[in-house]
Amino acid sequence: MRSVRARAALGATLVVAVALVAAGLVVLQVLRGNLTDRAGLEAEVVAREVAGQVALDVPYEDLDLSDEDVHPVQVTDEEGHVLVVSEGLEAISGTTTSEVTPAPSASAGSSGDGSGRGDDGEDEDDGSRGSDPDRGEVSSDDPDFSNGSATVEGDTADYRFAAVEAVTRAGLPVIVHAGAPLAAEQEAVDSVRTTMLTGLPFLLVVVAGVTWLVTRRALRPVEGIRRELAAITASQDLGRRVPEPGSRDEIARLARTTNETLTVLEASVDRQRRFVADASHELRSPIASLRTQLEVGAAHPELLDVPGAVADTVRLQVLAADLLLLARLDAGERPGRAVVDLGALVREEVPQRTGDRIAVAVSVTGSGPLEVRGSRGQLTRVVGNLLDNAERHAERSVAVSVSADRGDVLVAVTDDGPGVPEEEHDRIFERFVRLDDARSRDDGGAGLGLAIARDVATRHRGTLTVGTAPQGGALFTLRLPRS
């Protein structure tokens, strides 16, 4: 039962079994009801025929009880005394009385004794016959129906009885019970039940088999996806892709989503590998330089370049801090929710910068504080990286402005340097990318500042773009949602 196919087949079989059993019970109930109603109608017809004869004061021994062996008849008065029964009726149940022998003392209306037959077989007149020729009638009300049994000439069977009330011309109320056999109903119900019970297991086997085959066919692409993923995991080749079925169902969407995930994963792994390789390459140069200076200093103390060693150490420190921040950003570190006034931040940070070769012009416009939500330290790092980049490429001027724009806060950093070619607008934000390859590594940096700046902007639900400044240099625009 650990297989999806087995669970699907079992579930479908159980559902079909429950549905068929419920439907079978309903069918049997309806069939039994219809056949019982038909037997009741047949009994009602016989009972009304006999009641009509009784209402006309036909002598009991002259009553036409046709098909007495098929439709047993019992006539009683309102007190339950038996007046007449059909010939051959030996026992009866389901009527007002189980007696099958006419009561001798019962009033017969048209006969002198309870059976309607005199001792010599002749009618006896009690003086009341014909006293009211218009009084005899048969009740038009619906008859009462009941189920019972009767023994006719030694054969016992189940019957549907109909009870019809009538009044003789002599004013004697009588009840006529007539029965119709239920053997046909029972035989039909038993036949249908047997057929259902015989065919149900076969049908359930067919349902289970078809469900198993259909499910296996439907899940075949899933098995192909699983095998390919297992092969990718074993080979660690993220360039492979799982097969995509030509259908437009959920499995096809699963395959496409899986391939998209593999594409993103491959790009992430490649990016991580390049990052490690570039980081190793960037770290190797200052470490080698520092080691060389220390070895020279150890052999010839008078030749030790202390300022150069300090510069290399500072460069290593800055590079390690950048790599640590990138690692935290890649790990999904979220910025804080503190309220930061970017205008005040720029005014405070620019005067604290030392070593800038060009003075930075600061401009803050807009009414009220220009506040955003995020990490003050990370936003300070973004502004610092943008200014460092501008200082590196500017010729005579560097400017930073803070303003409000339709619910956002804009921080624009411009310089009058050579600018950024349009085809490089996206590439410069990649890690370890430097467009000034001719520059020395000491002057050109490690190529992480702009990458860090864009990552931080993205984490703050903002954007960082590059364009062309009015004076022809680069224009970096940081847009953040205003608090």
SULRA-V125588 format. One record per residue. N is the residue number from 1. PHI is phi in whole degrees, 0 to 359 (none if undefined). PSI is psi in whole degrees, -180 to 180 (none if undefined). BURIAL is + if it has 24 or more other ideal C-beta (glycine too) atoms within 12 Angstrom, else -. Layout:
n=N phi=PHI psi=PSI burial=BURIAL
n=N phi=PHI psi=PSI burial=BURIAL
This chain:
n=1 phi=none psi=6 burial=-
n=2 phi=279 psi=-9 burial=-
n=3 phi=272 psi=139 burial=-
n=4 phi=297 psi=-38 burial=-
n=5 phi=297 psi=-42 burial=+
n=6 phi=294 psi=-43 burial=-
n=7 phi=294 psi=-39 burial=-
n=8 phi=294 psi=-44 burial=+
n=9 phi=296 psi=-43 burial=+
n=10 phi=295 psi=-44 burial=-
n=11 phi=298 psi=-45 burial=-
n=12 phi=296 psi=-40 burial=+
n=13 phi=296 psi=-43 burial=+
n=14 phi=296 psi=-43 burial=-
n=15 phi=297 psi=-46 burial=-
n=16 phi=295 psi=-39 burial=+
n=17 phi=298 psi=-46 burial=-
n=18 phi=297 psi=-43 burial=-
n=19 phi=296 psi=-43 burial=-
n=20 phi=292 psi=-39 burial=+
n=21 phi=296 psi=-45 burial=-
n=22 phi=297 psi=-45 burial=-
n=23 phi=296 psi=-39 burial=-
n=24 phi=297 psi=-42 burial=+
n=25 phi=297 psi=-41 burial=-
n=26 phi=295 psi=-44 burial=-
n=27 phi=298 psi=-45 burial=-
n=28 phi=297 psi=-40 burial=+
n=29 phi=295 psi=-44 burial=-
n=30 phi=294 psi=-43 burial=-
n=31 phi=297 psi=-45 burial=+
n=32 phi=298 psi=-41 burial=+
n=33 phi=296 psi=-43 burial=-
n=34 phi=296 psi=-45 burial=-
n=35 phi=293 psi=-37 burial=+
n=36 phi=294 psi=-41 burial=+
n=37 phi=296 psi=-38 burial=-
n=38 phi=294 psi=-41 burial=-
n=39 phi=296 psi=-39 burial=+
n=40 phi=297 psi=-39 burial=+
n=41 phi=295 psi=-41 burial=-
n=42 phi=297 psi=-41 burial=+
n=43 phi=294 psi=-37 burial=+
n=44 phi=296 psi=-41 burial=+
n=45 phi=299 psi=-46 burial=+
n=46 phi=296 psi=-43 burial=+
n=47 phi=296 psi=-40 burial=+
n=48 phi=290 psi=-34 burial=+
n=49 phi=298 psi=-46 burial=+
n=50 phi=293 psi=-41 burial=+
n=51 phi=297 psi=-36 burial=+
n=52 phi=296 psi=-39 burial=+
n=53 phi=292 psi=-41 burial=+
n=54 phi=295 psi=-40 burial=+
n=55 phi=296 psi=-25 burial=+
n=56 phi=270 psi=8 burial=+
n=57 phi=63 psi=34 burial=+
n=58 phi=291 psi=131 burial=+
n=59 phi=305 psi=144 burial=+
n=60 phi=302 psi=-37 burial=+
n=61 phi=285 psi=-12 burial=+
n=62 phi=257 psi=2 burial=-
n=63 phi=298 psi=136 burial=+
n=64 phi=274 psi=94 burial=-
n=65 phi=258 psi=74 burial=+
n=66 phi=295 psi=148 burial=-
n=67 phi=54 psi=51 burial=-
n=68 phi=298 psi=-29 burial=+
n=69 phi=283 psi=-17 burial=-
n=70 phi=258 psi=-38 burial=+
n=71 phi=238 psi=89 burial=+
n=72 phi=294 psi=142 burial=+
n=73 phi=234 psi=141 burial=+
n=74 phi=222 psi=126 burial=+
n=75 phi=246 psi=127 burial=+
n=76 phi=230 psi=160 burial=+
n=77 phi=274 psi=-179 burial=+
n=78 phi=292 psi=-16 burial=-
n=79 phi=267 psi=1 burial=-
n=80 phi=90 psi=7 burial=-
n=81 phi=283 psi=133 burial=+
n=82 phi=285 psi=128 burial=+
n=83 phi=260 psi=-41 burial=+
n=84 phi=200 psi=149 burial=+
n=85 phi=227 psi=160 burial=+
n=86 phi=288 psi=156 burial=+
n=87 phi=292 psi=137 burial=-
n=88 phi=88 psi=-3 burial=-
n=89 phi=283 psi=118 burial=+
n=90 phi=254 psi=-28 burial=+
n=91 phi=204 psi=152 burial=+
n=92 phi=208 psi=147 burial=+
n=93 phi=216 psi=154 burial=+
n=94 phi=100 psi=-1 burial=+
n=95 phi=251 psi=-171 burial=+
n=96 phi=292 psi=-24 burial=+
n=97 phi=212 psi=150 burial=+
n=98 phi=266 psi=4 burial=-
n=99 phi=287 psi=144 burial=+
n=100 phi=236 psi=8 burial=+
n=101 phi=248 psi=123 burial=-
n=102 phi=301 psi=141 burial=+
n=103 phi=283 psi=127 burial=+
n=104 phi=296 psi=-31 burial=-
n=105 phi=269 psi=-2 burial=-
n=106 phi=289 psi=146 burial=+
n=107 phi=286 psi=127 burial=+
n=108 phi=261 psi=-5 burial=+
n=109 phi=75 psi=-74 burial=+
n=110 phi=260 psi=0 burial=+
n=111 phi=231 psi=155 burial=+
n=112 phi=284 psi=-29 burial=+
n=113 phi=246 psi=180 burial=+
n=114 phi=293 psi=-26 burial=+
n=115 phi=269 psi=-6 burial=+
n=116 phi=80 psi=4 burial=+
n=117 phi=236 psi=129 burial=+
n=118 phi=284 psi=172 burial=-
n=119 phi=294 psi=-28 burial=-
n=120 phi=258 psi=8 burial=-
n=121 phi=86 psi=1 burial=-
n=122 phi=261 psi=154 burial=-
n=123 phi=291 psi=145 burial=+
n=124 phi=247 psi=132 burial=+
n=125 phi=261 psi=122 burial=-
n=126 phi=267 psi=11 burial=+
n=127 phi=86 psi=-7 burial=-
n=128 phi=254 psi=-11 burial=-
n=129 phi=295 psi=129 burial=+
n=130 phi=79 psi=7 burial=-
n=131 phi=294 psi=-28 burial=-
n=132 phi=219 psi=86 burial=-
n=133 phi=296 psi=-16 burial=-
n=134 phi=259 psi=6 burial=-
n=135 phi=272 psi=-31 burial=-
n=136 phi=297 psi=133 burial=+
n=137 phi=203 psi=163 burial=+
n=138 phi=247 psi=132 burial=+
n=139 phi=298 psi=137 burial=+
n=140 phi=269 psi=-1 burial=-
n=141 phi=291 psi=158 burial=-
n=142 phi=297 psi=138 burial=-
n=143 phi=288 psi=161 burial=+
n=144 phi=271 psi=134 burial=+
n=145 phi=249 psi=147 burial=+
n=146 phi=206 psi=157 burial=+
n=147 phi=255 psi=141 burial=+
n=148 phi=199 psi=-162 burial=+
n=149 phi=224 psi=161 burial=+
n=150 phi=210 psi=147 burial=+
n=151 phi=249 psi=116 burial=+
n=152 phi=240 psi=116 burial=+
n=153 phi=52 psi=42 burial=-
n=154 phi=88 psi=-7 burial=-
n=155 phi=257 psi=123 burial=-
n=156 phi=257 psi=134 burial=-
n=157 phi=211 psi=165 burial=+
n=158 phi=272 psi=144 burial=+
n=159 phi=224 psi=157 burial=+
n=160 phi=255 psi=118 burial=+
n=161 phi=259 psi=141 burial=+
n=162 phi=242 psi=131 burial=+
n=163 phi=251 psi=118 burial=+
n=164 phi=242 psi=131 burial=+
n=165 phi=270 psi=146 burial=+
n=166 phi=212 psi=161 burial=+
n=167 phi=232 psi=127 burial=+
n=168 phi=285 psi=167 burial=+
n=169 phi=296 psi=-23 burial=+
n=170 phi=279 psi=-1 burial=+
n=171 phi=86 psi=17 burial=+
n=172 phi=268 psi=116 burial=+
n=173 phi=287 psi=134 burial=+
n=174 phi=226 psi=159 burial=+
n=175 phi=235 psi=126 burial=+
n=176 phi=256 psi=121 burial=+
n=177 phi=254 psi=124 burial=+
n=178 phi=232 psi=142 burial=+
n=179 phi=243 psi=150 burial=+
n=180 phi=237 psi=137 burial=+
n=181 phi=293 psi=144 burial=+
n=182 phi=258 psi=12 burial=+
n=183 phi=297 psi=-40 burial=-
n=184 phi=295 psi=-41 burial=+
n=185 phi=297 psi=-47 burial=+
n=186 phi=296 psi=-40 burial=+
n=187 phi=294 psi=-42 burial=-
n=188 phi=294 psi=-44 burial=+
n=189 phi=296 psi=-44 burial=+
n=190 phi=297 psi=-38 burial=-
n=191 phi=294 psi=-45 burial=-
n=192 phi=295 psi=-41 burial=+
n=193 phi=297 psi=-44 burial=-
n=194 phi=297 psi=-41 burial=-
n=195 phi=298 psi=-43 burial=-
n=196 phi=295 psi=-46 burial=+
n=197 phi=294 psi=-31 burial=-
n=198 phi=286 psi=-40 burial=-
n=199 phi=276 psi=-20 burial=-
n=200 phi=299 psi=-50 burial=-
n=201 phi=301 psi=-41 burial=-
n=202 phi=297 psi=-43 burial=-
n=203 phi=295 psi=-39 burial=+
n=204 phi=294 psi=-37 burial=+
n=205 phi=296 psi=-41 burial=-
n=206 phi=296 psi=-44 burial=-
n=207 phi=298 psi=-45 burial=+
n=208 phi=298 psi=-44 burial=+
n=209 phi=295 psi=-45 burial=-
n=210 phi=295 psi=-42 burial=-
n=211 phi=298 psi=-41 burial=+
n=212 phi=299 psi=-46 burial=+
n=213 phi=292 psi=-44 burial=-
n=214 phi=295 psi=-43 burial=-
n=215 phi=295 psi=-41 burial=+
n=216 phi=298 psi=-41 burial=-
n=217 phi=293 psi=-40 burial=-
n=218 phi=292 psi=-33 burial=-
n=219 phi=269 psi=-1 burial=+
n=220 phi=301 psi=-43 burial=-
n=221 phi=298 psi=-34 burial=+
n=222 phi=296 psi=-40 burial=+
n=223 phi=295 psi=-38 burial=-
n=224 phi=297 psi=-40 burial=-
n=225 phi=296 psi=-41 burial=+
n=226 phi=296 psi=-44 burial=-
n=227 phi=297 psi=-41 burial=-
n=228 phi=291 psi=-39 burial=+
n=229 phi=296 psi=-39 burial=+
n=230 phi=297 psi=-40 burial=-
n=231 phi=293 psi=-39 burial=-
n=232 phi=296 psi=-42 burial=+
n=233 phi=296 psi=-41 burial=-
n=234 phi=290 psi=-39 burial=-
n=235 phi=272 psi=-16 burial=-
n=236 phi=58 psi=28 burial=-
n=237 phi=261 psi=97 burial=-
n=238 phi=283 psi=0 burial=+
n=239 phi=280 psi=-12 burial=-
n=240 phi=280 psi=158 burial=-
n=241 phi=227 psi=153 burial=+
n=242 phi=281 psi=153 burial=+
n=243 phi=291 psi=139 burial=+
n=244 phi=252 psi=118 burial=-
n=245 phi=293 psi=156 burial=+
n=246 phi=282 psi=-6 burial=-
n=247 phi=285 psi=173 burial=-
n=248 phi=244 psi=30 burial=-
n=249 phi=267 psi=-170 burial=-
n=250 phi=296 psi=-34 burial=-
n=251 phi=292 psi=-40 burial=+
n=252 phi=297 psi=-41 burial=-
n=253 phi=295 psi=-36 burial=-
n=254 phi=298 psi=-43 burial=+
n=255 phi=296 psi=-43 burial=+
n=256 phi=295 psi=-42 burial=+
n=257 phi=296 psi=-39 burial=-
n=258 phi=298 psi=-43 burial=+
n=259 phi=294 psi=-38 burial=+
n=260 phi=296 psi=-39 burial=-
n=261 phi=296 psi=-41 burial=-
n=262 phi=296 psi=-37 burial=+
n=263 phi=297 psi=-46 burial=-
n=264 phi=296 psi=-42 burial=-
n=265 phi=296 psi=-41 burial=-
n=266 phi=297 psi=-43 burial=-
n=267 phi=296 psi=-39 burial=-
n=268 phi=294 psi=-43 burial=-
n=269 phi=294 psi=-43 burial=-
n=270 phi=298 psi=-40 burial=-
n=271 phi=296 psi=-40 burial=-
n=272 phi=293 psi=-40 burial=-
n=273 phi=296 psi=-45 burial=-
n=274 phi=297 psi=-38 burial=-
n=275 phi=298 psi=-45 burial=+
n=276 phi=295 psi=-42 burial=-
n=277 phi=295 psi=-45 burial=-
n=278 phi=293 psi=-40 burial=+
n=279 phi=297 psi=-42 burial=+
n=280 phi=297 psi=-41 burial=-
n=281 phi=294 psi=-42 burial=-
n=282 phi=292 psi=-36 burial=+
n=283 phi=285 psi=-28 burial=+
n=284 phi=294 psi=-40 burial=-
n=285 phi=295 psi=-53 burial=-
n=286 phi=294 psi=-33 burial=+
n=287 phi=293 psi=-43 burial=-
n=288 phi=296 psi=-41 burial=-
n=289 phi=296 psi=-44 burial=+
n=290 phi=296 psi=-42 burial=+
n=291 phi=297 psi=-42 burial=-
n=292 phi=298 psi=-45 burial=-
n=293 phi=297 psi=-40 burial=+
n=294 phi=291 psi=-40 burial=-
n=295 phi=295 psi=-41 burial=-
n=296 phi=295 psi=-42 burial=-
n=297 phi=295 psi=-36 burial=-
n=298 phi=292 psi=-39 burial=-
n=299 phi=280 psi=-38 burial=-
n=300 phi=226 psi=87 burial=-
n=301 phi=304 psi=-29 burial=-
n=302 phi=289 psi=-18 burial=-
n=303 phi=263 psi=3 burial=-
n=304 phi=294 psi=124 burial=-
n=305 phi=267 psi=86 burial=-
n=306 phi=296 psi=-48 burial=-
n=307 phi=301 psi=-39 burial=-
n=308 phi=294 psi=-40 burial=-
n=309 phi=295 psi=-41 burial=+
n=310 phi=297 psi=-40 burial=-
n=311 phi=296 psi=-43 burial=-
n=312 phi=296 psi=-38 burial=+
n=313 phi=294 psi=-42 burial=-
n=314 phi=298 psi=-42 burial=-
n=315 phi=298 psi=-42 burial=+
n=316 phi=298 psi=-40 burial=+
n=317 phi=297 psi=-46 burial=-
n=318 phi=296 psi=-44 burial=+
n=319 phi=296 psi=-42 burial=+
n=320 phi=296 psi=-39 burial=-
n=321 phi=295 psi=-41 burial=-
n=322 phi=296 psi=-44 burial=+
n=323 phi=296 psi=-38 burial=+
n=324 phi=294 psi=-42 burial=-
n=325 phi=295 psi=-42 burial=+
n=326 phi=298 psi=-40 burial=+
n=327 phi=297 psi=-40 burial=-
n=328 phi=292 psi=-37 burial=-
n=329 phi=293 psi=-41 burial=+
n=330 phi=295 psi=-29 burial=-
n=331 phi=284 psi=-2 burial=-
n=332 phi=91 psi=21 burial=-
n=333 phi=297 psi=129 burial=-
n=334 phi=264 psi=142 burial=-
n=335 phi=290 psi=161 burial=+
n=336 phi=289 psi=179 burial=-
n=337 phi=247 psi=24 burial=-
n=338 phi=288 psi=151 burial=-
n=339 phi=274 psi=124 burial=-
n=340 phi=238 psi=126 burial=+
n=341 phi=272 psi=107 burial=+
n=342 phi=293 psi=-33 burial=+
n=343 phi=297 psi=-47 burial=+
n=344 phi=293 psi=-36 burial=+
n=345 phi=298 psi=-45 burial=+
n=346 phi=295 psi=-42 burial=+
n=347 phi=298 psi=-33 burial=-
n=348 phi=279 psi=-37 burial=-
n=349 phi=279 psi=-37 burial=+
n=350 phi=299 psi=-46 burial=+
n=351 phi=296 psi=-22 burial=-
n=352 phi=276 psi=-7 burial=-
n=353 phi=286 psi=132 burial=+
n=354 phi=242 psi=148 burial=-
n=355 phi=89 psi=2 burial=-
n=356 phi=290 psi=132 burial=-
n=357 phi=278 psi=-18 burial=-
n=358 phi=234 psi=131 burial=+
n=359 phi=294 psi=139 burial=-
n=360 phi=266 psi=128 burial=+
n=361 phi=272 psi=129 burial=+
n=362 phi=248 psi=135 burial=+
n=363 phi=221 psi=124 burial=-
n=364 phi=236 psi=119 burial=+
n=365 phi=237 psi=159 burial=-
n=366 phi=116 psi=151 burial=-
n=367 phi=271 psi=132 burial=-
n=368 phi=82 psi=175 burial=-
n=369 phi=289 psi=144 burial=-
n=370 phi=261 psi=83 burial=+
n=371 phi=259 psi=144 burial=+
n=372 phi=227 psi=168 burial=+
n=373 phi=253 psi=135 burial=+
n=374 phi=162 psi=-159 burial=+
n=375 phi=263 psi=121 burial=+
n=376 phi=297 psi=-41 burial=+
n=377 phi=298 psi=-43 burial=-
n=378 phi=290 psi=-39 burial=+
n=379 phi=293 psi=-36 burial=+
n=380 phi=298 psi=-39 burial=+
n=381 phi=296 psi=-40 burial=+
n=382 phi=297 psi=-50 burial=+
n=383 phi=299 psi=-43 burial=+
n=384 phi=298 psi=-42 burial=+
n=385 phi=295 psi=-40 burial=+
n=386 phi=294 psi=-41 burial=+
n=387 phi=292 psi=-39 burial=+
n=388 phi=300 psi=-43 burial=+
n=389 phi=295 psi=-41 burial=+
n=390 phi=294 psi=-42 burial=+
n=391 phi=299 psi=-34 burial=+
n=392 phi=289 psi=-30 burial=+
n=393 phi=249 psi=-13 burial=+
n=394 phi=289 psi=156 burial=+
n=395 phi=259 psi=-49 burial=-
n=396 phi=224 psi=-17 burial=-
n=397 phi=217 psi=142 burial=+
n=398 phi=223 psi=133 burial=+
n=399 phi=223 psi=148 burial=+
n=400 phi=227 psi=133 burial=+
n=401 phi=230 psi=147 burial=+
n=402 phi=235 psi=129 burial=+
n=403 phi=209 psi=169 burial=+
n=404 phi=257 psi=144 burial=+
n=405 phi=212 psi=100 burial=-
n=406 phi=49 psi=55 burial=-
n=407 phi=85 psi=0 burial=-
n=408 phi=242 psi=163 burial=+
n=409 phi=247 psi=128 burial=+
n=410 phi=251 psi=133 burial=+
n=411 phi=242 psi=114 burial=+
n=412 phi=247 psi=129 burial=+
n=413 phi=241 psi=123 burial=+
n=414 phi=235 psi=156 burial=+
n=415 phi=214 psi=170 burial=+
n=416 phi=252 psi=30 burial=+
n=417 phi=281 psi=-162 burial=+
n=418 phi=289 psi=-13 burial=-
n=419 phi=80 psi=-176 burial=+
n=420 phi=242 psi=124 burial=+
n=421 phi=304 psi=146 burial=-
n=422 phi=299 psi=-35 burial=-
n=423 phi=288 psi=-11 burial=-
n=424 phi=255 psi=9 burial=-
n=425 phi=298 psi=-32 burial=+
n=426 phi=268 psi=-34 burial=-
n=427 phi=293 psi=-31 burial=-
n=428 phi=293 psi=-16 burial=+
n=429 phi=270 psi=0 burial=+
n=430 phi=281 psi=156 burial=+
n=431 phi=285 psi=141 burial=+
n=432 phi=62 psi=28 burial=+
n=433 phi=258 psi=126 burial=+
n=434 phi=230 psi=127 burial=+
n=435 phi=278 psi=-21 burial=+
n=436 phi=263 psi=69 burial=-
n=437 phi=296 psi=-25 burial=-
n=438 phi=286 psi=-20 burial=-
n=439 phi=289 psi=160 burial=-
n=440 phi=285 psi=158 burial=-
n=441 phi=294 psi=-29 burial=+
n=442 phi=293 psi=-39 burial=-
n=443 phi=275 psi=-33 burial=-
n=444 phi=273 psi=-11 burial=+
n=445 phi=77 psi=-176 burial=+
n=446 phi=265 psi=-4 burial=+
n=447 phi=80 psi=27 burial=+
n=448 phi=248 psi=-15 burial=+
n=449 phi=299 psi=-50 burial=+
n=450 phi=291 psi=-34 burial=+
n=451 phi=296 psi=-43 burial=+
n=452 phi=296 psi=-42 burial=+
n=453 phi=299 psi=-45 burial=+
n=454 phi=291 psi=-40 burial=+
n=455 phi=299 psi=-43 burial=+
n=456 phi=295 psi=-42 burial=+
n=457 phi=299 psi=-42 burial=+
n=458 phi=295 psi=-41 burial=+
n=459 phi=296 psi=-24 burial=+
n=460 phi=265 psi=19 burial=+
n=461 phi=60 psi=34 burial=-
n=462 phi=236 psi=-169 burial=+
n=463 phi=224 psi=156 burial=+
n=464 phi=225 psi=118 burial=+
n=465 phi=233 psi=165 burial=+
n=466 phi=234 psi=142 burial=+
n=467 phi=214 psi=-158 burial=-
n=468 phi=249 psi=128 burial=-
n=469 phi=284 psi=158 burial=+
n=470 phi=303 psi=-34 burial=-
n=471 phi=276 psi=6 burial=-
n=472 phi=100 psi=-10 burial=-
n=473 phi=274 psi=-157 burial=+
n=474 phi=270 psi=145 burial=+
n=475 phi=235 psi=111 burial=+
n=476 phi=259 psi=125 burial=+
n=477 phi=243 psi=120 burial=+
n=478 phi=258 psi=120 burial=+
n=479 phi=244 psi=123 burial=+
n=480 phi=231 psi=145 burial=+
n=481 phi=295 psi=134 burial=-
n=482 phi=283 psi=142 burial=+
n=483 phi=279 psi=none burial=-
